[in-house]
Amino acid sequence: MKKMFCTFLLFPIVFLFTGCNRTNTIPYNAKLIDGGFTEGIYDNKLNEKFKESFLQENKVSGASYYNDNYNPSDPYSEKYIYDSTSPKEIIIVIDSKEKHDQIFNCEHDIDYDNEILILRLFADTSCSYWLNDVILENGVLTIIFNYKINSTTAPMRRFSMVKIDKIEYETIKFFYKRVKK
């Protein structure tokens, strides 16, 4: 009886320590760059990281932007404009130093011979995201984030940027999976 009890007790302990054969590394050395959402990237933070001309040319639908024609003395003038005409997301692959310097005010440690940056601009209200996985299947590179809704704001332009090994792909997709933690 004691042997049977010990055997049944041993199985959960073994599975607890061995897991499901999945390591904690994300394929293709993918890493979230700049903390993405953990910093709570707002437009003023975007201006520190990105060139103003890039931000003006790359607006996304669903976000509100400061109205350059705002007139505080006009009661009908809106301070912020909600953008519904731009694309919902913009995905840019940064594969050279020249392209990087056209976009950013800051530097990123990247070897363009072996790595690329994948930048996604979009509008959102939540700010707790983390990189979960990267899958390459049939030419589609899927970058998977987990997210948790912990606080919300008005929809703002946000970004996620992943540094990844240079690999062959045809299409890039981002997928966000809600988790409860």
N, CA, C and O of each residue as an XYZ file, in Angstrom:
724
protein
N       0.823     -1.194      0.000
C       0.000      0.000      0.000
C       0.872      1.265      0.000
O       0.579      2.240     -0.691
N       1.945      1.220      0.791
C       2.842      2.374      0.842
C       3.515      2.602     -0.506
O       3.705      3.745     -0.922
N       3.878      1.508     -1.196
C       4.514      1.643     -2.506
C       3.562      2.292     -3.496
O       3.960      3.151     -4.282
N       2.304      1.877     -3.453
C       1.317      2.437     -4.377
C       1.088      3.920     -4.069
O       0.983      4.734     -4.987
N       1.010      4.267     -2.801
C       0.828      5.666     -2.413
C       2.024      6.511     -2.866
O       1.847      7.606     -3.400
N       3.231      6.002     -2.653
C       4.441      6.728     -3.073
C       4.496      6.886     -4.585
O       4.913      7.929     -5.090
N       4.073      5.844     -5.312
C       4.067      5.919     -6.774
C       3.111      6.998     -7.249
O       3.464      7.803     -8.110
N       1.902      7.025     -6.697
C       0.927      8.048     -7.090
C       1.379      9.447     -6.690
O       1.067     10.418     -7.380
N       2.094      9.558     -5.611
C       2.620     10.843     -5.178
C       3.797     11.278     -6.054
O       3.998     12.470     -6.286
N       4.563     10.314     -6.530
C       5.737     10.612     -7.338
C       5.373     11.165     -8.717
O       6.061     12.056     -9.215
N       4.309     10.657     -9.342
C       3.916     11.113    -10.677
C       3.657     12.616    -10.745
O       4.214     13.271    -11.626
N       2.846     13.196     -9.868
C       2.636     14.657     -9.952
C       3.920     15.455     -9.734
O       4.113     16.509    -10.340
N       4.789     14.951     -8.872
C       6.041     15.666     -8.622
C       6.916     15.652     -9.870
O       7.509     16.671    -10.222
N       7.000     14.508    -10.538
C       7.795     14.404    -11.766
C       7.243     15.344    -12.828
O       8.012     16.065    -13.464
N       5.926     15.355    -13.034
C       5.324     16.226    -14.045
C       5.459     17.697    -13.683
O       5.565     18.550    -14.564
N       5.457     17.991    -12.404
C       5.627     19.369    -11.960
C       6.993     19.911    -12.377
O       7.105     21.068    -12.780
N       8.016     19.089    -12.282
C       9.363     19.544    -12.596
C       9.764     19.363    -14.059
O      10.689     20.030    -14.523
N       9.097     18.486    -14.788
C       9.486     18.271    -16.180
C       8.673     19.094    -17.151
O       9.184     19.441    -18.215
N       7.456     19.417    -16.846
C       6.634     20.246    -17.734
C       6.228     19.510    -18.989
O       6.068     18.289    -18.979
N       6.061     20.252    -20.072
C       5.525     19.702    -21.312
C       6.529     19.776    -22.457
O       6.136     19.988    -23.604
N       7.801     19.607    -22.170
C       8.809     19.622    -23.229
C       8.955     20.972    -23.909
O       9.592     21.042    -24.960
N       8.411     22.025    -23.378
C       8.477     23.357    -23.989
C       9.470     24.185    -23.188
O       9.319     24.342    -21.977
N      10.466     24.705    -23.852
C      11.410     25.583    -23.168
C      10.820     26.986    -23.123
O       9.830     27.269    -23.798
N      11.416     27.850    -22.339
C      10.915     29.216    -22.209
C      11.477     30.152    -23.265
O      11.228     31.356    -23.210
N      12.222     29.633    -24.214
C      12.777     30.496    -25.246
C      11.798     30.644    -26.400
O      11.079     29.706    -26.744
N      11.779     31.806    -26.980
C      10.914     32.093    -28.117
C      11.739     31.851    -29.377
O      12.890     32.282    -29.451
N      11.171     31.169    -30.367
C      11.939     30.849    -31.580
C      12.499     32.085    -32.283
O      11.998     33.198    -32.128
N      13.544     31.849    -33.051
C      14.202     32.858    -33.885
C      14.782     34.006    -33.057
O      14.950     35.119    -33.555
N      15.085     33.722    -31.790
C      15.657     34.721    -30.875
C      14.819     35.991    -30.802
O      15.357     37.084    -30.626
N      13.519     35.852    -30.933
C      12.624     37.016    -30.915
C      12.585     37.640    -29.525
O      12.496     36.946    -28.511
N      12.656     38.980    -29.508
C      12.607     39.732    -28.250
C      11.786     40.995    -28.454
O      11.873     41.646    -29.495
N      10.996     41.330    -27.459
C      10.275     42.599    -27.454
C      11.282     43.702    -27.167
O      12.054     43.604    -26.214
N      11.281     44.745    -27.980
C      12.244     45.837    -27.849
C      11.556     47.067    -27.264
O      10.387     47.325    -27.553
N      12.277     47.822    -26.448
C      11.814     49.068    -25.825
C      10.721     48.858    -24.804
O      10.042     49.817    -24.437
N      10.529     47.660    -24.338
C       9.505     47.436    -23.338
C       8.112     47.576    -23.890
O       7.145     47.204    -23.226
N       7.984     48.106    -25.093
C       6.678     48.199    -25.739
C       5.636     48.805    -24.838
O       5.555     50.025    -24.699
N       4.845     47.962    -24.231
C       3.687     48.430    -23.486
C       3.955     48.548    -22.007
O       3.194     49.210    -21.301
N       5.002     47.933    -21.515
C       5.232     47.978    -20.083
C       5.546     49.395    -19.630
O       5.384     49.718    -18.453
N       5.989     50.233    -20.537
C       6.243     51.630    -20.193
C       4.973     52.464    -20.303
O       4.964     53.616    -19.867
N       3.905     51.921    -20.869
C       2.710     52.713    -21.124
C       3.011     53.773    -22.159
O       2.942     54.965    -21.859
N       3.344     53.366    -23.366
C       3.782     54.299    -24.402
C       2.637     55.215    -24.819
O       1.640     54.757    -25.379
N       2.777     56.476    -24.551
C       1.810     57.477    -24.978
C       2.456     58.324    -26.062
O       3.648     58.181    -26.330
N       1.689     59.199    -26.684
C       2.230     59.983    -27.791
C       3.467     60.780    -27.397
O       4.381     60.928    -28.208
N       3.517     61.302    -26.160
C       4.713     62.057    -25.786
C       5.944     61.150    -25.727
O       7.046     61.603    -26.036
N       5.785     59.900    -25.343
C       6.899     58.948    -25.371
C       7.238     58.578    -26.806
O       8.408     58.391    -27.141
N       6.218     58.471    -27.658
C       6.471     58.163    -29.063
C       7.340     59.241    -29.686
O       8.227     58.940    -30.485
N       7.093     60.496    -29.327
C       7.867     61.601    -29.893
C       9.333     61.534    -29.491
O      10.200     61.999    -30.231
N       9.617     60.964    -28.332
C      11.008     60.810    -27.914
C      11.711     59.735    -28.733
O      12.903     59.854    -29.016
N      11.000     58.708    -29.108
C      11.604     57.565    -29.790
C      11.575     57.686    -31.307
O      12.514     57.269    -31.985
N      10.496     58.257    -31.842
C      10.291     58.298    -33.286
C      10.466     59.712    -33.828
O      10.227     60.695    -33.127
N      10.881     59.795    -35.069
C      10.982     61.093    -35.743
C       9.578     61.639    -35.972
O       8.660     60.889    -36.303
N       9.417     62.935    -35.797
C       8.113     63.589    -35.945
C       7.536     63.348    -37.335
O       6.341     63.086    -37.469
N       8.365     63.434    -38.363
C       7.880     63.218    -39.734
C       7.332     61.801    -39.904
O       6.338     61.603    -40.602
N       7.965     60.825    -39.280
C       7.480     59.448    -39.360
C       6.112     59.319    -38.694
O       5.212     58.679    -39.238
N       5.958     59.926    -37.519
C       4.676     59.848    -36.813
C       3.568     60.540    -37.596
O       2.438     60.051    -37.625
N       3.872     61.670    -38.230
C       2.865     62.378    -39.023
C       2.418     61.551    -40.227
O       1.247     61.587    -40.604
N       3.335     60.815    -40.823
C       3.020     60.023    -42.017
C       2.407     58.670    -41.686
O       1.892     58.000    -42.581
N       2.449     58.255    -40.440
C       2.015     56.906    -40.067
C       0.991     56.935    -38.940
O       1.236     56.412    -37.853
N      -0.142     57.542    -39.204
C      -1.245     57.556    -38.247
C      -2.087     56.300    -38.440
O      -2.175     55.753    -39.540
N      -2.704     55.856    -37.347
C      -3.531     54.659    -37.401
C      -4.962     54.980    -36.987
O      -5.211     55.838    -36.141
N      -5.875     54.276    -37.601
C      -7.293     54.440    -37.310
C      -7.593     53.955    -35.893
O      -6.994     52.992    -35.415
N      -8.509     54.622    -35.243
C      -8.903     54.233    -33.898
C      -8.239     55.042    -32.810
O      -8.631     54.945    -31.647
N      -7.243     55.837    -33.154
C      -6.547     56.668    -32.170
C      -7.001     58.110    -32.313
O      -7.486     58.522    -33.366
N      -6.840     58.864    -31.244
C      -7.133     60.295    -31.329
C      -5.811     61.053    -31.363
O      -4.830     60.662    -30.730
N      -5.814     62.142    -32.116
C      -4.614     62.949    -32.313
C      -4.936     64.405    -32.018
O      -6.076     64.847    -32.159
N      -3.911     65.140    -31.606
C      -4.074     66.566    -31.364
C      -4.469     67.250    -32.670
O      -3.879     66.993    -33.720
N      -5.465     68.115    -32.596
C      -5.957     68.857    -33.759
C      -5.061     70.074    -33.981
O      -5.068     71.007    -33.177
N      -4.295     70.067    -35.062
C      -3.401     71.192    -35.370
C      -4.173     72.484    -35.629
O      -3.608     73.572    -35.515
N      -5.442     72.379    -35.971
C      -6.280     73.551    -36.245
C      -7.161     73.925    -35.057
O      -8.116     74.688    -35.204
N      -6.844     73.394    -33.891
C      -7.649     73.664    -32.703
C      -7.625     75.149    -32.361
O      -6.569     75.780    -32.329
N      -8.802     75.686    -32.109
C      -8.957     77.090    -31.742
C      -9.723     77.136    -30.422
O     -10.934     76.910    -30.419
N      -9.059     77.422    -29.299
C      -9.729     77.412    -27.997
C     -10.857     78.436    -27.881
O     -11.749     78.275    -27.049
N     -10.828     79.472    -28.694
C     -11.894     80.474    -28.621
C     -13.131     80.052    -29.425
O     -14.185     80.677    -29.304
N     -13.017     79.016    -30.230
C     -14.153     78.504    -31.006
C     -14.795     77.352    -30.233
O     -14.158     76.319    -30.028
N     -16.061     77.517    -29.796
C     -16.697     76.464    -28.996
C     -16.898     75.154    -29.772
O     -17.099     74.107    -29.156
N     -16.847     75.193    -31.082
C     -17.038     73.985    -31.892
C     -15.714     73.319    -32.288
O     -15.700     72.252    -32.901
N     -14.624     73.961    -31.930
C     -13.312     73.412    -32.275
C     -12.952     72.294    -31.289
O     -13.070     72.462    -30.075
N     -12.521     71.181    -31.817
C     -12.140     70.027    -30.996
C     -10.629     70.017    -30.779
O      -9.857     70.221    -31.716
N     -10.216     69.779    -29.534
C      -8.792     69.736    -29.228
C      -8.146     68.468    -29.809
O      -6.993     68.494    -30.241
N      -8.891     67.375    -29.813
C      -8.390     66.110    -30.348
C      -9.328     65.609    -31.429
O     -10.542     65.795    -31.356
N      -8.748     64.973    -32.428
C      -9.518     64.429    -33.544
C      -9.376     62.916    -33.510
O      -8.271     62.390    -33.383
N     -10.487     62.230    -33.622
C     -10.492     60.773    -33.689
C     -10.284     60.364    -35.139
O     -11.060     60.757    -36.010
N      -9.255     59.585    -35.405
C      -8.911     59.179    -36.773
C      -9.643     57.894    -37.141
O      -9.481     56.867    -36.482
N     -10.446     57.959    -38.196
C     -11.132     56.757    -38.676
C     -10.799     56.458    -40.133
O     -11.373     55.541    -40.721
N      -9.883     57.216    -40.721
C      -9.581     57.048    -42.146
C      -8.247     56.347    -42.410
O      -8.043     55.816    -43.501
N      -7.364     56.334    -41.463
C      -6.053     55.700    -41.642
C      -6.181     54.183    -41.502
O      -7.218     53.694    -41.053
N      -5.147     53.434    -41.879
C      -5.196     51.978    -41.695
C      -5.247     51.619    -40.212
O      -4.760     52.379    -39.374
N      -5.831     50.468    -39.883
C      -5.935     50.036    -38.486
C      -4.576     49.680    -37.892
O      -4.347     49.856    -36.695
N      -3.688     49.183    -38.728
C      -2.345     48.861    -38.261
C      -1.349     49.124    -39.380
O      -1.673     49.065    -40.566
N      -0.136     49.414    -38.959
C       0.963     49.588    -39.907
C       2.092     48.684    -39.424
O       2.538     48.782    -38.281
N       2.546     47.805    -40.313
C       3.657     46.909    -39.993
C       4.824     47.274    -40.901
O       4.692     47.310    -42.124
N       5.962     47.543    -40.283
C       7.156     47.945    -41.026
C       8.310     47.032    -40.631
O       8.585     46.839    -39.447
N       8.971     46.479    -41.623
C      10.166     45.673    -41.389
C      11.376     46.580    -41.572
O      11.559     47.188    -42.627
N      12.188     46.662    -40.542
C      13.375     47.518    -40.560
C      14.581     46.594    -40.700
O      14.969     45.896    -39.764
N      15.161     46.613    -41.901
C      16.236     45.673    -42.207
C      17.549     46.353    -42.588
O      18.464     45.705    -43.097
N      17.639     47.660    -42.340
C      18.886     48.376    -42.633
C      19.034     49.565    -41.683
O      18.055     50.075    -41.139
N      20.262     49.982    -41.504
C      20.556     51.150    -40.653
C      19.929     52.407    -41.241
O      19.449     53.263    -40.498
N      19.927     52.528    -42.566
C      19.339     53.701    -43.224
C      17.842     53.799    -42.924
O      17.334     54.872    -42.598
N      17.145     52.672    -43.037
C      15.703     52.670    -42.756
C      15.450     52.984    -41.280
O      14.520     53.716    -40.944
N      16.283     52.424    -40.410
C      16.178     52.688    -38.977
C      16.299     54.180    -38.691
O      15.502     54.741    -37.938
N      17.295     54.818    -39.291
C      17.551     56.231    -39.019
C      16.475     57.148    -39.588
O      16.343     58.284    -39.133
N      15.707     56.690    -40.562
C      14.580     57.470    -41.084
C      13.393     57.446    -40.129
O      12.515     58.306    -40.205
N      13.363     56.470    -39.234
C      12.210     56.268    -38.352
C      12.474     56.744    -36.928
O      11.604     57.365    -36.318
N      13.659     56.464    -36.388
C      13.905     56.624    -34.956
C      14.820     57.794    -34.619
O      15.675     58.195    -35.409
N      14.609     58.331    -33.403
C      15.506     59.314    -32.793
C      16.530     58.631    -31.895
O      17.458     59.279    -31.410
N      16.372     57.346    -31.673
C      17.244     56.606    -30.761
C      17.898     55.447    -31.505
O      17.546     55.147    -32.646
N      18.846     54.807    -30.849
C      19.566     53.674    -31.445
C      19.042     52.362    -30.874
O      18.542     52.315    -29.750
N      19.163     51.308    -31.658
C      18.845     49.957    -31.209
C      20.023     49.061    -31.556
O      20.617     49.179    -32.628
N      20.349     48.177    -30.648
C      21.469     47.262    -30.855
C      21.010     46.126    -31.765
O      20.350     45.191    -31.311
N      21.356     46.208    -33.042
C      20.916     45.208    -34.013
C      21.990     44.990    -35.069
O      22.630     45.935    -35.533
N      22.173     43.741    -35.435
C      23.090     43.347    -36.503
C      22.242     43.107    -37.750
O      21.620     42.053    -37.882
N      22.214     44.071    -38.656
C      21.319     43.996    -39.815
C      21.696     42.887    -40.796
O      20.904     42.566    -41.681
N      22.867     42.302    -40.664
C      23.214     41.154    -41.506
C      22.468     39.898    -41.060
O      22.215     39.002    -41.865
N      22.116     39.838    -39.773
C      21.512     38.627    -39.216
C      20.167     38.846    -38.541
O      19.483     37.873    -38.224
N      19.766     40.087    -38.311
C      18.540     40.380    -37.563
C      17.738     41.469    -38.262
O      18.261     42.227    -39.079
N      16.454     41.528    -37.920
C      15.579     42.608    -38.377
C      14.732     43.073    -37.204
O      14.591     42.369    -36.205
N      14.173     44.263    -37.339
C      13.171     44.761    -36.405
C      11.833     44.747    -37.125
O      11.745     45.133    -38.291
N      10.801     44.305    -36.437
C       9.448     44.351    -36.978
C       8.654     45.293    -36.084
O       8.453     45.025    -34.899
N       8.212     46.384    -36.662
C       7.506     47.438    -35.940
C       6.034     47.401    -36.315
O       5.688     47.340    -37.495
N       5.176     47.440    -35.318
C       3.731     47.509    -35.559
C       3.176     48.714    -34.822
O       3.340     48.836    -33.608
N       2.517     49.610    -35.557
C       1.801     50.746    -34.976
C       0.313     50.433    -35.041
O      -0.170     49.912    -36.046
N      -0.413     50.748    -33.973
C      -1.845     50.473    -33.905
C      -2.461     51.303    -32.793
O      -1.747     51.947    -32.024
N      -3.778     51.289    -32.707
C      -4.477     52.011    -31.642
C      -4.989     51.001    -30.628
O      -5.463     49.924    -30.990
N      -4.887     51.361    -29.352
C      -5.370     50.459    -28.315
C      -5.605     51.234    -27.027
O      -5.189     52.384    -26.881
N      -6.290     50.563    -26.090
C      -6.614     51.193    -24.816
C      -5.951     50.505    -23.634
O      -6.004     51.026    -22.520
N      -5.339     49.370    -23.839
C      -4.751     48.606    -22.749
C      -3.238     48.616    -22.871
O      -2.705     48.809    -23.964
N      -2.537     48.411    -21.759
C      -1.083     48.518    -21.857
C      -0.282     47.386    -21.226
O       0.907     47.577    -20.973
N      -0.850     46.241    -20.961
C      -0.066     45.120    -20.432
C       0.019     44.012    -21.469
O      -0.884     43.182    -21.579
N       1.101     44.003    -22.224
C       1.338     43.017    -23.271
C       2.721     42.426    -23.089
O       3.624     43.091    -22.581
N       2.891     41.181    -23.500
C       4.213     40.594    -23.521
C       4.287     39.569    -24.642
O       3.297     38.934    -25.006
N       5.494     39.429    -25.174
C       5.729     38.516    -26.286
C       5.630     37.086    -25.788
O       6.271     36.721    -24.802
N       4.829     36.279    -26.467
C       4.604     34.906    -26.044
C       5.262     33.888    -26.970
O       5.884     32.934    -26.502
N       5.128     34.084    -28.280
C       5.628     33.077    -29.208
C       5.762     33.669    -30.607
O       5.182     34.710    -30.914
N       6.526     32.996    -31.436
C       6.664     33.331    -32.852
C       6.562     32.021    -33.622
O       7.248     31.048    -33.308
N       5.702     32.008    -34.629
C       5.495     30.799    -35.428
C       5.674     31.154    -36.900
O       5.123     32.145    -37.379
N       6.443     30.341    -37.610
C       6.600     30.481    -39.058
C       6.022     29.229    -39.695
O       6.541     28.127    -39.517
N       4.932     29.417    -40.446
C       4.254     28.284    -41.067
C       3.714     28.698    -42.425
O       2.967     29.671    -42.528
N       4.086     27.967    -43.462
C       3.637     28.239    -44.833
C       3.914     29.674    -45.266
O       3.094     30.284    -45.952
N       5.052     30.213    -44.874
C       5.437     31.558    -45.270
C       4.825     32.668    -44.435
O       5.125     33.841    -44.656
N       3.968     32.317    -43.473
C       3.327     33.314    -42.611
C       4.059     33.354    -41.268
O       4.116     32.359    -40.546
N       4.612     34.514    -40.953
C       5.277     34.728    -39.676
C       4.248     35.328    -38.724
O       3.816     36.468    -38.901
N       3.861     34.554    -37.716
C       2.867     35.009    -36.745
C       3.569     35.329    -35.437
O       4.245     34.479    -34.858
N       3.405     36.557    -34.979
C       3.993     37.015    -33.724
C       2.858     37.086    -32.716
O       1.893     37.827    -32.902
N       2.982     36.309    -31.647
C       1.894     36.151    -30.689
C       2.238     36.871    -29.391
O       3.283     36.636    -28.785
N       1.336     37.748    -28.985
C       1.445     38.448    -27.714
C       0.341     37.966    -26.786
O      -0.758     37.646    -27.238
N       0.626     37.915    -25.504
C      -0.412     37.759    -24.495
C      -0.700     39.143    -23.952
O       0.177     40.006    -23.931
N      -1.931     39.352    -23.511
C      -2.238     40.635    -22.889
C      -3.189     40.449    -21.728
O      -3.935     39.473    -21.650
N      -3.139     41.399    -20.845
C      -3.994     41.421    -19.666
C      -4.597     42.809    -19.571
O      -3.892     43.812    -19.684
N      -5.888     42.864    -19.366
C      -6.542     44.161    -19.199
C      -6.462     44.527    -17.725
O      -7.116     43.912    -16.882
N      -5.659     45.529    -17.426
C      -5.530     45.970    -16.039
C      -5.936     47.429    -15.873
O      -6.382     47.829    -14.798
N      -5.789     48.203    -16.899
C      -6.258     49.585    -16.887
C      -6.479     49.986    -18.330
O      -5.828     49.465    -19.235
N      -7.380     50.896    -18.540
C      -7.638     51.336    -19.906
C      -7.572     52.853    -19.970
O      -7.775     53.552    -18.977
N      -7.283     53.335    -21.163
C      -7.215     54.766    -21.425
C      -8.011     55.033    -22.689
O      -8.567     54.112    -23.287
N      -8.066     56.270    -23.088
C      -8.642     56.578    -24.393
C      -7.771     55.910    -25.450
O      -6.571     55.739    -25.234
N      -8.345     55.530    -26.585
C      -7.526     54.882    -27.618
C      -6.376     55.791    -28.056
O      -6.579     56.952    -28.412
N      -5.184     55.239    -28.021
C      -3.989     55.981    -28.411
C      -3.167     55.152    -29.375
O      -3.297     53.929    -29.437
N      -2.325     55.830    -30.121
C      -1.393     55.117    -30.996
C      -0.326     54.485    -30.111
O       0.284     55.141    -29.267
N      -0.127     53.215    -30.328
C       0.873     52.477    -29.572
C       1.751     51.709    -30.555
O       1.462     51.650    -31.750
N       2.800     51.137    -30.047
C       3.655     50.339    -30.921
C       4.130     49.100    -30.201
O       4.227     49.061    -28.975
N       4.420     48.098    -30.986
C       5.176     46.953    -30.498
C       6.295     46.730    -31.498
O       6.099     46.877    -32.705
N       7.455     46.380    -31.001
C       8.590     46.162    -31.884
C       9.335     44.916    -31.417
O       9.671     44.764    -30.242
N       9.579     44.036    -32.377
C      10.232     42.770    -32.083
C      11.534     42.688    -32.871
O      11.566     42.944    -34.074
N      12.602     42.326    -32.172
C      13.874     42.022    -32.841
C      13.896     40.514    -33.042
O      13.636     39.748    -32.114
N      14.214     40.094    -34.276
C      14.134     38.676    -34.613
C      15.235     38.337    -35.613
O      15.714     39.199    -36.350
N      15.623     37.074    -35.622
C      16.595     36.623    -36.622
C      16.051     36.889    -38.019
O      14.841     36.845    -38.242
N      16.950     37.162    -38.953
C      16.554     37.357    -40.348
C      16.160     35.993    -40.915
O      16.995     35.096    -41.028
N      14.882     35.846    -41.270
C      14.365     34.588    -41.806
C      13.521     34.880    -43.037
O      13.123     36.021    -43.269
N      13.251     33.851    -43.820
C      12.417     33.997    -45.013
C      10.946     33.885    -44.623
O      10.558     32.937    -43.940
N      10.127     34.839    -45.049
C       8.688     34.840    -44.798
C       8.020     35.583    -45.942
O       8.675     36.305    -46.694
N       6.712     35.400    -46.068
C       5.949     36.122    -47.086
C       5.039     37.167    -46.463
O       4.852     38.250    -47.018
N       4.474     36.839    -45.310
C       3.502     37.703    -44.647
C       3.795     37.724    -43.154
O       4.273     36.741    -42.587
N       3.502     38.864    -42.522
C       3.635     38.979    -41.068
C       2.257     39.256    -40.487
O       1.524     40.118    -40.972
N       1.915     38.510    -39.437
C       0.659     38.732    -38.723
C       0.959     38.831    -37.232
O       1.859     38.169    -36.714
N       0.189     39.669    -36.564
C       0.271     39.769    -35.116
C      -1.011     39.190    -34.540
O      -2.103     39.422    -35.059
N      -0.863     38.437    -33.467
C      -2.014     37.829    -32.807
C      -1.910     38.137    -31.322
O      -0.848     37.984    -30.719
N      -3.018     38.571    -30.738
C      -3.056     38.928    -29.323
C      -4.033     38.017    -28.608
O      -5.191     37.894    -29.008
N      -3.556     37.375    -27.540
C      -4.363     36.429    -26.793
C      -4.530     36.941    -25.365
O      -3.553     37.193    -24.661
N      -5.784     37.090    -24.956
C      -6.054     37.591    -23.602
C      -5.850     36.479    -22.585
O      -6.309     35.352    -22.770
N      -5.160     36.816    -21.524
C      -4.942     35.876    -20.432
C      -5.396     36.528    -19.139
O      -5.417     37.752    -19.013
N      -5.754     35.694    -18.192
C      -6.141     36.194    -16.867
C      -5.043     35.790    -15.915
O      -4.772     34.605    -15.724
N      -4.410     36.786    -15.318
C      -3.319     36.501    -14.369
C      -3.666     37.023    -13.019
O      -2.880     36.883    -12.082
